[in-house]
Amino acid sequence: MNFKEQKVEPFNSMVTSFEDMEQLGRQMERQRTNEELKQDERQPDPIQYDNQKDGKQ
């Protein structure tokens, strides 16, 4: 049985089918990086957390 034939309920998933997963993967491959956006003089996504509060970046 291959992945496409499995009938498994998704657990905390962004997609619910293999076709949706393939489409999301293609969208993510085309998404530009922050550096590419800066080169085109566009604003990249802001940082969504405070480095000093939770130690992340």
KETOR-16375 format. One record per atom (N, C-alpha, C, CB): x negated, y negated, z negated. Coordinates in steps of 0.05 Angstrom, whole numbers, plus 32768, in hexadecimal, padded with zeros to 4 digits. Glycine has a CB too. Layout:
% KETOR-16375
XYZ ...
END
This chain:
% KETOR-16375
7FEF80188000 800080008000 7FEE7FE78000 801380007FE8 7FF37FD58013 7FE37FBD8013 7FF17FA78003 7FDD7FB48030 7FE37F908000 7FED7F7A7FF0 80087F6F7FF9 7FD97F637FF0 800D7F6E8014 80267F64801F 803E7F758017 80237F61803D 80397F8F8013 804F7FA1800E 80567FA37FF0 80497FBC8018 80467F987FDF 804B7F9A7FC2 80637F897FBA 80327F927FB2 80747F947FA9 808B7F857F9E 80867F807F80 80A57F957FA3 80767F6C7F7A 806F7F667F5F 80787F4A7F59 80507F697F5A 80857F467F42 808D7F2C7F39 80747F1B7F33 809F7F2D7F20 80737F027F3D 805C7EF17F37 805C7EE87F1A 805C7ED97F4A 80447EE67F0F 80407EDC7EF4 80327EC27EF5 80317EF17EE2 80407EAC7EEF 80347E927EEE 80257E8C7F08 80207E907ED6 80337E8D7F1E 80277E8B7F38 80307E727F47 802E7EA47F49 801F7E687F58 80267E517F68 80377E597F81 800D7E427F71 80357E727F88 80447E7C7F9F 80537E967F98 80317E817FB7 80677E9C7FA7 80777EB47FA1 80757EC97FB6 80947EAC7F9D 80687EC47FCC 80657ED87FE1 80497ED67FEE 807B7ED57FF6 80427EEB7FFC 80287EEB800A 80277ED6801F 80237F078016 803D7ED1802D 803D7EBD8042 80397EA18036 80587EBE8051 80457E9C801F 80417E828012 80247E7F8009 80537E807FF9 80177E958000 7FFC7E947FF8 7FE97E8E800F 7FF47EAF7FEB 7FEF7E9A8026 7FDF7E94803E 7FE17E778046 7FE77EA68055 7FFA7E6C8045 7FFE7E51804D 7FF07E3E8039 801D7E4A804D 7FF27E43801F 7FE57E33800B 7FC77E34800F 7FEC7E3C7FEF 7FBC7E4B8015 7F9F7E4D801B 7F967E3C8032 7F987E6A8020 7FA67E3C8047 7F9F7E2B805F 7FA07E0E8057 7FB37E318076 7FB47E068047 7FB67DEA803E 7F9E7DE2802D 7FD07DE5802E 7F957DF4801C 7F7E7DEE800A 7F647DED801A 7F7C7E047FF4 7F627DFD802F 7F4A7DFC8040 7F477DE1804E 7F4A7E138054 7F5E7DD58055 7F5E7DBC8064 7F5B7DA38051 7F777DB98074 7F607DA78037 7F5F7D918025 7F437D858023 7F697D998009 7F417D6B8025 7F277D5E8024 7F1D7D5B8007 7F287D438031 7F037D5B8004 7EF67D577FEA 7EF67D3A7FE2 7EDA7D637FE9 7EF07D347FC9 7EEF7D187FC0 7ED97D097FD0 7EE97D177FA2 7EC37D157FD6 7EAE7D087FE5 7EB77D028001 7E957D1A7FE6 7EC57D14800E 7ED07D0E8029 7EE47CF78028 7EDD7D278034 7EF47CF68014 7F077CE08011 7EF97CC5800D 7F1B7CE57FFA 7EE47CC57FFD 7ED57CAD7FF8 7EC77CA38012 7EBF7CB17FE2 7EBE7CB58022 7EB17CAE803C 7EC57CA0804E 7EA57CC6804A 7EDF7CA8804C 7EF47C9B805C 7F017C84804E 7F097CB08063 7EF37C7A8039 7EFC7C648029 7F197C68801E 7EFC7C4A8039 7F1D7C808014 7F377C878007 7F327C8D7FEA 7F447CA08015 7F467C8A7FDA 7F447C8F7FBD 7F497CAC7FB6 7F587C7D7FAE 7F357CBA7FAB 7F3A7CD67FA3 7F4C7CD77F8A 7F1F7CE57F9D 7F567CEF7F84 7F677CF27F6D 7F597CE97F54 7F707D107F6A 7F677CDD7F41 7F5B7CD47F28 7F567CEC7F16 7F6C7CBF7F1A 7F437CE97F04 7F3E7CFD7EF0 7F577CFE7EDE 7F247CF77EDF 7F607D167ED8 7F797D197ECA 7F777D1E7EAC 7F897D2F7ED6 7F5F7D1A7EA1 7F5B7D1E7E85 7F457D0C7E7C 7F567D3C7E7E 7F427D087E62 7F2E7CF77E57 7F167D077E4E 7F3A7CE77E3F 7EFF7D027E59 7EE77D117E53 7EE07D107E36 7ED07D077E64 7EE47CF97E29 7EDD7CF67E0D 7EF17D047DFA 7EDB7CD97E06 7F097D077E02 7F1D7D147DF1 7F1B7D327DF1 7F397D0C7DF9 7F1A7D3F7E09 7F1B7D5C7E0B 7F017D687E16 7F327D647E1C 7EEC7D587E1B 7ED37D637E23 7ED27D6E7E3F 7ECB7D787E10 7EE67D6A7E4F 7EE77D747E6A 7EE27D5E7E7E 7F017D827E70 7EDD7D667E97 7EDC7D537EAC 7EE77D5E7EC5 7EBF7D4A7EB2 
END
